[in-house]
């Protein structure tokens, strides 16, 4: 943080501003008592920490009267700090998180409270407590999350949830330059490491004074759970290994996922695949994602039922979904894990050139995205078969969206999107507004200009040509918006279909059947 400096201000104005800041500090502490379960002893401690932070000798004589956290308390308090030179406008978010860190119960206190609630009221009440702390501490910034655009797209093959992500801030050129100038310490190693707990943050790394976790053991290994700051679905949580090691899908993965569902039967938990293109954005640190079963894939039925003769208590099926999913369920956890391990072992080396599936060329290509949950007393495991092979025609991946879809989504299709919840880049908000202007302008577009590489809509050129050809340029705003949304929806459907290693056509279904036979499954 920049060093403190004196700002020349009229004495009467300064006194009034100081008194207002003192009242805001009182409001913040009272907010924490009401919303963050801050006890009276920690409230006194937090008050003194805040007084020292702002250079005050004594608290306000007035009792705190909190309003809305962001607009009524934090925004004016941080503005005061900027005015007094306690922080800079560029570091305002880091400073705000620092202030919230003073009034958020300590990590140890949160863990103790979580355990007490779990013992007396159950796991569901305990996870609600942790989620409430994460929201009310502003670790999950709901004022930003609410800015996201979100809608549902209904299709016979399965509904999708589409989100345009406006909550995750996009860095400006100045932000990038500041981050580049920061020294690289290698601490914490990544955004998931345990060492993020209480980390002050900088231009390279977000502040984490308000993150709170609960430890647990999965497969007899130390892990911890936290909630995602970006909330892509209901109670979106992350399970993280305490050891910084790469993602790996192994037999142990299934054990950990099942252990988690035993601890938290109201949540699902899934792992991104362990290979680039088909994996998540962080492959260097083993972690899983879960939460409420709100993702579209969970609502889909089984398309074809199978049995494995040596496991009569196990139900096996091909899910009626866009990509290639095997669903296993049984009251016996051991039966599900045993079948999953066999499927993983066979899939790792399985090839079927008739549908473009090659297990290994210059590197291994086959892996699985597994998702575990409990349904009606049964252990359930969904196994999404993945392959990350590329070739000259598909440099981004044979089972990845082709380049004509990259204007909507270019990044890897990980766990969340493979299950039908799309997280699209925030740039689409402004780009769609510009496209809407074209469709409502009443004039022929300057296609030559739009096609230029430096035009802000050049990536959407083909889509704009198609929309203008189909709908013209004399639409109402509502009709233009509907046409754009429908195009985004249909592109997301195509993207999911691209990820299927066994397509839904006749040859794909036959190939999927051959694989099912290979794992020892017979049609029921």
C-alpha positions as CSV (number, residue, x, y, z in Angstrom):
1,X,0.0,0.0,0.0
2,X,1.2,3.6,-0.7
3,X,2.6,5.4,2.4
4,X,0.2,7.6,4.2
5,X,0.3,11.3,3.4
6,X,-1.4,14.5,4.6
7,X,-4.0,16.1,2.3
8,X,-4.5,19.8,2.9
9,X,-8.1,20.4,3.7
10,X,-10.1,23.1,5.5
11,X,-10.2,22.1,9.2
12,X,-13.9,22.2,9.5
13,X,-14.3,20.1,6.4
14,X,-11.7,17.7,7.5
15,X,-13.4,17.3,10.9
16,X,-16.7,16.6,9.3
17,X,-15.1,14.1,6.9
18,X,-13.3,12.4,9.8
19,X,-16.5,12.1,11.8
20,X,-18.3,10.6,8.9
21,X,-15.5,8.1,8.4
22,X,-15.7,7.1,12.1
23,X,-19.5,6.5,11.7
24,X,-18.8,4.4,8.7
25,X,-16.3,2.3,10.7
26,X,-19.0,1.8,13.4
27,X,-21.5,0.9,10.7
28,X,-19.0,-1.7,9.2
29,X,-18.4,-3.3,12.6
30,X,-22.1,-3.4,13.3
31,X,-22.8,-4.9,9.9
32,X,-20.2,-7.7,10.7
33,X,-21.9,-8.4,14.0
34,X,-25.3,-8.7,12.3
35,X,-24.2,-10.5,9.0
36,X,-20.9,-12.2,9.7
37,X,-21.5,-13.6,13.2
38,X,-18.7,-11.4,14.6
39,X,-18.8,-11.8,18.4
40,X,-18.5,-8.8,20.8
41,X,-14.8,-9.5,21.6
42,X,-13.8,-9.7,17.9
43,X,-15.9,-6.6,17.3
44,X,-13.8,-4.6,19.8
45,X,-10.6,-6.0,18.2
46,X,-11.8,-5.2,14.7
47,X,-12.8,-1.6,15.7
48,X,-9.3,-1.0,17.1
49,X,-7.7,-2.4,13.9
50,X,-9.8,-0.1,11.8
51,X,-9.0,2.9,14.0
52,X,-5.3,2.2,13.6
53,X,-5.7,1.7,9.8
54,X,-7.3,5.2,9.4
55,X,-5.2,6.9,12.1
56,X,-8.0,7.6,14.5
57,X,-7.5,7.7,18.3
58,X,-11.0,6.7,19.4
59,X,-14.2,5.4,17.9
60,X,-17.4,7.3,17.0
61,X,-19.7,8.0,19.9
62,X,-22.6,6.9,17.8
63,X,-23.8,3.3,17.5
64,X,-23.3,1.7,14.1
65,X,-26.4,1.7,11.9
66,X,-25.5,-0.3,8.8
67,X,-27.3,0.0,5.5
68,X,-26.3,-1.6,2.2
69,X,-22.7,-2.8,2.5
70,X,-21.3,-1.7,-0.8
71,X,-23.0,1.6,-1.5
72,X,-23.6,2.8,2.1
73,X,-20.4,1.7,3.8
74,X,-17.6,0.5,1.6
75,X,-17.8,2.9,-1.3
76,X,-17.7,6.0,0.9
77,X,-15.1,4.6,3.3
78,X,-12.7,3.7,0.5
79,X,-13.4,7.1,-1.2
80,X,-12.3,8.7,2.1
81,X,-9.2,6.5,2.2
82,X,-8.3,7.6,-1.4
83,X,-8.9,11.2,-0.5
84,X,-6.6,10.9,2.5
85,X,-3.9,9.2,0.5
86,X,-4.2,5.9,2.4
87,X,-4.6,4.0,-0.9
88,X,-4.7,4.8,-4.6
89,X,-7.7,4.6,-7.0
90,X,-5.9,1.7,-8.7
91,X,-5.7,-0.3,-5.5
92,X,-9.2,0.6,-4.2
93,X,-10.5,-3.0,-4.5
94,X,-7.4,-4.4,-2.7
95,X,-8.0,-1.9,0.1
96,X,-11.7,-2.6,0.3
97,X,-10.9,-6.3,0.8
98,X,-8.3,-5.4,3.4
99,X,-11.0,-3.5,5.4
100,X,-13.4,-6.4,5.1
101,X,-10.7,-8.8,6.3
102,X,-10.6,-6.9,9.7
103,X,-14.3,-7.6,10.3
104,X,-14.6,-11.1,8.9
105,X,-14.3,-13.8,11.6
106,X,-10.9,-15.5,11.5
107,X,-10.4,-18.7,9.5
108,X,-10.2,-20.7,12.7
109,X,-13.4,-19.3,14.1
110,X,-15.2,-20.0,10.9
111,X,-14.0,-23.6,10.9
112,X,-15.1,-24.0,14.5
113,X,-18.5,-22.6,13.8
114,X,-18.9,-24.7,10.7
115,X,-18.1,-27.8,12.6
116,X,-20.5,-26.9,15.4
117,X,-23.4,-26.3,13.0
118,X,-22.6,-29.5,11.1
119,X,-22.7,-31.5,14.4
120,X,-26.0,-29.9,15.6
121,X,-27.9,-29.1,12.4
122,X,-26.3,-31.1,9.7
123,X,-24.0,-30.6,6.7
124,X,-26.5,-28.6,4.6
125,X,-26.9,-26.0,7.4
126,X,-23.1,-25.8,7.7
127,X,-22.5,-25.2,4.1
128,X,-25.2,-22.5,4.1
129,X,-23.3,-20.8,6.9
130,X,-20.1,-20.9,5.0
131,X,-21.8,-19.6,1.9
132,X,-23.4,-16.8,3.9
133,X,-20.0,-15.7,5.3
134,X,-18.6,-15.8,1.8
135,X,-21.3,-13.5,0.4
136,X,-21.6,-11.2,3.4
137,X,-17.9,-10.7,3.6
138,X,-17.9,-9.6,0.0
139,X,-15.6,-12.4,-1.0
140,X,-18.4,-13.3,-3.3
141,X,-19.3,-9.9,-4.7
142,X,-23.0,-10.2,-5.4
143,X,-23.2,-6.6,-6.6
144,X,-20.9,-7.7,-9.5
145,X,-22.5,-11.2,-9.9
146,X,-25.9,-9.6,-10.4
147,X,-24.5,-7.7,-13.5
148,X,-24.1,-11.0,-15.3
149,X,-26.5,-11.6,-18.2
150,X,-28.2,-14.9,-17.8
151,X,-30.9,-16.8,-19.6
152,X,-32.2,-20.3,-20.4
153,X,-32.3,-21.9,-23.8
154,X,-34.9,-24.7,-24.3
155,X,-34.2,-27.5,-26.8
156,X,-35.6,-31.0,-27.1
157,X,-32.2,-32.5,-26.7
158,X,-31.7,-30.7,-23.4
159,X,-32.0,-27.1,-22.0
160,X,-28.9,-24.9,-21.6
161,X,-28.1,-22.1,-19.2
162,X,-26.2,-19.2,-20.9
163,X,-24.3,-16.6,-18.8
164,X,-22.3,-13.6,-20.1
165,X,-19.7,-13.1,-17.4
166,X,-19.6,-9.5,-16.4
167,X,-18.6,-10.2,-12.8
168,X,-15.0,-11.2,-13.5
169,X,-13.2,-7.9,-14.2
170,X,-11.4,-7.6,-17.5
171,X,-8.0,-6.0,-17.1
172,X,-7.3,-2.7,-18.8
173,X,-3.9,-2.1,-20.6
174,X,-2.9,0.0,-17.5
175,X,-3.8,-3.0,-15.3
176,X,-1.7,-5.3,-17.4
177,X,1.2,-2.9,-17.4
178,X,1.1,-2.6,-13.6
179,X,0.9,-6.4,-13.2
180,X,3.9,-6.8,-15.5
181,X,5.9,-4.4,-13.4
182,X,5.3,-6.3,-10.2
183,X,8.1,-8.6,-9.0
184,X,7.3,-12.3,-9.4
185,X,7.6,-13.9,-6.0
186,X,6.1,-17.3,-6.8
187,X,3.9,-16.9,-3.6
188,X,1.3,-18.2,-3.6
189,X,2.0,-20.6,-6.3
190,X,-1.5,-20.3,-7.8
191,X,-4.9,-18.9,-7.1
192,X,-6.0,-22.2,-5.4
193,X,-3.2,-22.8,-2.9
194,X,-3.9,-22.8,0.8
195,X,-1.4,-19.9,1.1
196,X,-4.0,-17.6,-0.4
197,X,-5.8,-17.6,3.0
198,X,-5.5,-14.0,4.1
199,X,-3.1,-13.0,1.3
200,X,-3.1,-9.2,0.8
201,X,-3.0,-9.2,-3.0
202,X,-1.4,-7.0,-5.6
203,X,-1.7,-6.1,-9.3
204,X,-0.9,-9.7,-10.2
205,X,-3.0,-11.5,-7.6
206,X,-6.4,-10.7,-6.1
207,X,-6.6,-10.0,-2.4
208,X,-7.8,-12.9,-0.3
209,X,-8.2,-11.5,3.2
210,X,-11.9,-12.5,3.2
211,X,-11.6,-16.1,1.8
212,X,-12.8,-18.7,4.4
213,X,-12.4,-22.4,4.0
214,X,-13.2,-25.7,5.8
215,X,-10.7,-28.5,5.9
216,X,-11.7,-32.1,5.2
217,X,-10.1,-35.4,4.2
218,X,-10.8,-37.0,0.8
219,X,-9.2,-40.4,0.2
220,X,-7.4,-39.8,3.5
221,X,-5.6,-36.8,2.1
222,X,-5.9,-33.2,3.4
223,X,-8.2,-31.1,1.2
224,X,-10.4,-28.0,1.9
225,X,-13.6,-26.5,0.6
226,X,-14.3,-22.9,-0.3
227,X,-17.0,-21.2,-2.3
228,X,-16.2,-19.8,-5.8
229,X,-16.1,-16.0,-5.9
230,X,-17.8,-16.0,-9.3
231,X,-20.9,-18.2,-8.6
232,X,-21.6,-19.8,-11.9
233,X,-24.5,-21.8,-10.4
234,X,-26.2,-22.2,-7.0
235,X,-23.8,-22.6,-4.1
236,X,-20.9,-23.1,-6.5
237,X,-18.1,-24.5,-4.3
238,X,-14.5,-25.7,-4.9
239,X,-12.7,-28.6,-3.3
240,X,-8.9,-28.0,-3.3
241,X,-6.0,-30.3,-2.4
242,X,-3.7,-28.8,0.2
243,X,-0.8,-30.0,-1.9
244,X,0.0,-28.1,-5.1
245,X,0.1,-30.9,-7.7
246,X,-1.3,-31.2,-11.2
247,X,-4.8,-32.4,-12.1
248,X,-5.0,-36.1,-12.6
249,X,-7.9,-38.4,-13.3
250,X,-7.2,-41.7,-11.6
251,X,-9.0,-44.3,-9.5
252,X,-8.3,-42.1,-6.5
253,X,-10.4,-39.3,-8.2
254,X,-13.5,-41.5,-7.9
255,X,-12.8,-42.2,-4.2
256,X,-12.4,-38.5,-3.4
257,X,-15.6,-37.5,-5.3
258,X,-17.5,-40.2,-3.4
259,X,-16.0,-39.2,-0.1
260,X,-17.2,-35.7,-0.7
261,X,-20.8,-36.8,-1.5
262,X,-20.8,-38.8,1.8
263,X,-19.8,-35.6,3.6
264,X,-22.2,-33.3,1.7
265,X,-24.9,-35.4,0.2
266,X,-26.8,-32.3,-0.9
267,X,-24.0,-31.3,-3.2
268,X,-22.5,-32.8,-6.4
269,X,-18.8,-32.7,-7.1
270,X,-17.0,-33.1,-10.4
271,X,-13.5,-32.9,-11.8
272,X,-12.3,-31.1,-14.9
273,X,-10.4,-33.4,-17.2
274,X,-6.6,-33.6,-16.7
275,X,-5.6,-32.7,-20.3
276,X,-5.5,-29.3,-22.0
277,X,-8.3,-28.3,-24.4
278,X,-10.8,-30.6,-22.7
279,X,-9.7,-29.5,-19.2
280,X,-10.3,-26.5,-17.0
281,X,-8.4,-23.2,-16.8
282,X,-6.1,-24.4,-13.9
283,X,-4.5,-27.7,-14.5
284,X,-1.5,-27.1,-12.2
285,X,-3.4,-27.6,-8.9
286,X,-5.8,-30.5,-8.3
287,X,-9.2,-29.2,-7.5
288,X,-12.9,-30.1,-8.1
289,X,-16.0,-28.1,-8.5
290,X,-19.5,-28.7,-7.1
291,X,-22.6,-27.3,-5.5
292,X,-26.3,-27.6,-5.9
293,X,-27.5,-29.9,-8.7
294,X,-28.7,-27.0,-10.8
295,X,-26.8,-27.8,-14.0
296,X,-28.9,-28.9,-17.0
297,X,-27.3,-32.3,-17.6
298,X,-28.7,-33.6,-14.3
299,X,-32.3,-33.3,-15.6
300,X,-31.6,-35.6,-18.6
301,X,-32.9,-39.2,-18.8
302,X,-30.9,-42.3,-19.8
303,X,-31.2,-43.0,-23.5
304,X,-30.0,-46.6,-23.5
305,X,-29.9,-48.9,-20.5
306,X,-27.1,-51.5,-20.0
307,X,-26.2,-54.1,-17.4
308,X,-22.8,-55.5,-16.4
309,X,-23.4,-59.1,-15.5
310,X,-20.8,-59.3,-12.7
311,X,-22.4,-56.2,-11.0
312,X,-26.1,-56.9,-10.8
313,X,-26.7,-54.1,-8.4
314,X,-25.3,-51.5,-10.8
315,X,-27.4,-49.5,-13.3
316,X,-25.5,-48.4,-16.4
317,X,-26.8,-46.1,-19.1
318,X,-25.9,-43.8,-21.9
319,X,-27.3,-40.4,-21.0
320,X,-29.6,-38.5,-23.4
321,X,-27.3,-35.6,-23.7
322,X,-25.2,-33.6,-26.2
323,X,-21.8,-35.1,-25.4
324,X,-20.9,-38.7,-24.6
325,X,-21.9,-39.5,-21.0
326,X,-22.1,-42.9,-19.2
327,X,-24.2,-42.8,-16.0
328,X,-23.5,-45.3,-13.2
329,X,-25.7,-45.7,-10.2
330,X,-26.0,-48.2,-7.3
331,X,-26.7,-48.3,-3.6
332,X,-23.2,-49.8,-3.4
333,X,-20.5,-47.2,-3.6
334,X,-17.9,-50.0,-4.2
335,X,-19.8,-51.1,-7.3
336,X,-19.8,-47.6,-8.8
337,X,-16.1,-47.0,-8.1
338,X,-15.1,-50.4,-9.5
339,X,-17.0,-49.8,-12.7
340,X,-15.7,-46.3,-13.1
341,X,-12.1,-47.5,-12.7
342,X,-12.6,-50.2,-15.4
343,X,-14.1,-47.6,-17.8
344,X,-11.3,-45.2,-17.2
345,X,-8.6,-47.9,-17.7
346,X,-10.2,-49.1,-21.0
347,X,-11.0,-45.6,-22.3
348,X,-7.4,-44.4,-21.8
349,X,-6.2,-46.8,-24.5
350,X,-9.4,-47.1,-26.6
351,X,-9.4,-46.1,-30.2
352,X,-12.0,-46.2,-32.9
353,X,-10.7,-44.6,-36.1
354,X,-14.2,-44.8,-37.7
355,X,-15.2,-41.8,-35.5
356,X,-11.9,-40.1,-35.2
357,X,-11.1,-41.4,-31.7
358,X,-7.4,-42.1,-31.3
359,X,-6.1,-42.8,-27.8
360,X,-2.5,-41.8,-28.4
361,X,-0.4,-40.1,-31.2
362,X,2.4,-37.9,-30.0
363,X,0.7,-37.8,-26.6
364,X,-2.2,-39.4,-24.8
365,X,-5.6,-38.0,-25.8
366,X,-8.3,-39.9,-23.9
367,X,-9.5,-38.8,-20.5
368,X,-12.8,-38.4,-18.5
369,X,-14.7,-35.7,-16.8
370,X,-16.3,-37.4,-13.8
371,X,-19.2,-36.0,-11.7
372,X,-20.5,-37.6,-8.5
373,X,-23.7,-37.1,-6.5
374,X,-26.4,-38.9,-4.6
375,X,-29.8,-39.4,-5.9
376,X,-32.6,-41.1,-4.0
377,X,-30.2,-43.0,-1.8
378,X,-28.1,-44.1,-4.7
379,X,-24.4,-43.3,-5.5
380,X,-24.3,-41.8,-9.0
381,X,-21.4,-41.1,-11.2
382,X,-21.5,-39.4,-14.6
383,X,-18.5,-40.1,-16.8
384,X,-18.1,-37.7,-19.7
385,X,-15.7,-39.2,-22.3
386,X,-13.2,-36.7,-23.6
387,X,-10.5,-36.6,-26.3
388,X,-8.2,-33.7,-26.9
389,X,-6.5,-34.7,-30.2
390,X,-5.8,-32.1,-32.9
391,X,-5.0,-32.3,-36.6
392,X,-4.3,-29.9,-39.4
393,X,-8.0,-29.3,-40.1
394,X,-8.8,-28.9,-36.3
395,X,-5.8,-27.2,-34.7
396,X,-7.9,-26.3,-31.7
397,X,-9.1,-29.8,-31.2
398,X,-11.1,-32.3,-33.1
399,X,-13.7,-32.5,-30.3
400,X,-13.6,-28.8,-29.7
401,X,-15.7,-25.9,-31.2
402,X,-14.5,-25.1,-34.7
403,X,-13.1,-21.7,-35.5
404,X,-16.5,-20.5,-36.9
405,X,-17.8,-20.7,-33.3
406,X,-14.9,-18.9,-31.6
407,X,-16.6,-15.5,-31.8
408,X,-18.9,-16.9,-29.1
409,X,-16.6,-19.3,-27.2
410,X,-13.0,-20.2,-27.9
411,X,-11.8,-21.3,-24.5
412,X,-11.7,-25.0,-23.4
413,X,-15.0,-26.6,-22.6
414,X,-14.6,-27.7,-19.0
415,X,-16.8,-29.4,-16.5
416,X,-19.4,-26.7,-16.1
417,X,-20.0,-26.1,-19.8
418,X,-19.9,-29.8,-20.6
419,X,-22.9,-30.1,-18.2
420,X,-24.8,-27.4,-20.0
421,X,-24.0,-24.1,-18.2
422,X,-22.1,-21.8,-20.6
423,X,-19.9,-19.0,-19.3
424,X,-19.4,-16.6,-22.2
425,X,-16.9,-13.7,-22.2
426,X,-18.0,-10.3,-21.0
427,X,-17.0,-8.7,-24.3
428,X,-20.1,-10.1,-25.8
429,X,-22.3,-7.5,-24.1
430,X,-20.8,-4.6,-26.0
431,X,-20.4,-6.6,-29.2
432,X,-24.0,-7.7,-29.2
433,X,-25.1,-4.1,-28.6
434,X,-23.2,-3.1,-31.8
435,X,-24.7,-6.0,-33.8
436,X,-28.2,-4.9,-32.6
437,X,-27.5,-1.4,-33.9
438,X,-26.7,-2.9,-37.3
439,X,-29.9,-4.9,-37.3
440,X,-32.0,-1.9,-36.4
441,X,-30.2,0.8,-38.4
442,X,-32.4,0.5,-41.6
443,X,-29.2,0.8,-43.6
444,X,-27.0,-1.7,-45.5
445,X,-24.0,-2.5,-43.3
446,X,-20.4,-1.6,-44.5
447,X,-19.3,-5.2,-44.7
448,X,-15.9,-4.2,-46.1
449,X,-15.2,-2.2,-42.9
450,X,-16.6,-4.9,-40.6
451,X,-14.4,-7.5,-42.2
452,X,-11.2,-5.6,-41.5
453,X,-9.1,-7.3,-38.8
454,X,-9.0,-4.2,-36.6
455,X,-12.8,-3.7,-36.6
456,X,-14.4,-4.5,-33.1
457,X,-16.9,-6.8,-34.8
458,X,-14.6,-8.5,-37.3
459,X,-14.7,-11.8,-35.3
460,X,-18.5,-11.8,-35.8
461,X,-18.4,-11.0,-39.5
462,X,-19.9,-14.3,-40.7
463,X,-22.6,-14.2,-38.1
464,X,-23.5,-10.6,-39.0
465,X,-23.8,-11.5,-42.7
466,X,-26.1,-14.3,-41.8
467,X,-28.3,-12.3,-39.5
468,X,-28.6,-9.4,-42.0
469,X,-29.4,-11.9,-44.8
470,X,-32.1,-13.6,-42.7
471,X,-33.6,-10.6,-40.7
472,X,-32.6,-7.5,-42.6
473,X,-31.8,-4.2,-40.8
474,X,-35.2,-2.7,-40.0
475,X,-35.9,-4.7,-36.9
476,X,-37.1,-3.5,-33.5
477,X,-34.6,-3.7,-30.7
478,X,-36.6,-6.6,-29.2
479,X,-36.6,-8.6,-32.5
480,X,-32.9,-7.9,-33.1
481,X,-32.0,-9.0,-29.6
482,X,-34.1,-12.1,-30.0
483,X,-32.3,-13.0,-33.2
484,X,-28.9,-12.5,-31.7
485,X,-29.7,-14.5,-28.6
486,X,-31.1,-17.4,-30.7
487,X,-27.8,-17.4,-32.7
488,X,-25.8,-17.5,-29.5
489,X,-28.0,-20.3,-28.2
490,X,-27.7,-22.4,-31.3
491,X,-23.9,-21.9,-31.4
492,X,-23.7,-23.2,-27.8
493,X,-25.6,-26.3,-28.9
494,X,-23.2,-26.8,-31.7
495,X,-20.3,-26.4,-29.3
496,X,-21.6,-29.1,-27.0
497,X,-22.2,-31.4,-29.9
498,X,-18.6,-30.8,-31.0
499,X,-17.3,-32.1,-27.7
500,X,-19.1,-35.5,-28.1
501,X,-16.5,-38.2,-29.0
502,X,-19.5,-40.4,-30.1
503,X,-21.9,-38.2,-32.1
504,X,-25.6,-38.6,-32.0
505,X,-25.8,-39.8,-35.6
506,X,-26.1,-43.5,-36.5
507,X,-22.4,-44.1,-36.8
508,X,-21.7,-42.4,-33.5
509,X,-24.4,-44.4,-31.7
510,X,-23.0,-47.6,-33.1
511,X,-19.5,-46.6,-32.0
512,X,-20.7,-45.8,-28.5
513,X,-22.4,-49.2,-28.4
514,X,-19.1,-50.9,-29.3
515,X,-17.4,-49.1,-26.5
516,X,-20.1,-50.2,-24.1
517,X,-19.6,-53.8,-25.1
518,X,-15.8,-53.3,-24.7
519,X,-16.3,-52.4,-21.0
520,X,-18.4,-55.5,-20.5
521,X,-21.8,-53.9,-20.6
522,X,-24.8,-55.5,-22.3
523,X,-28.0,-53.8,-23.4
524,X,-30.7,-54.3,-20.8
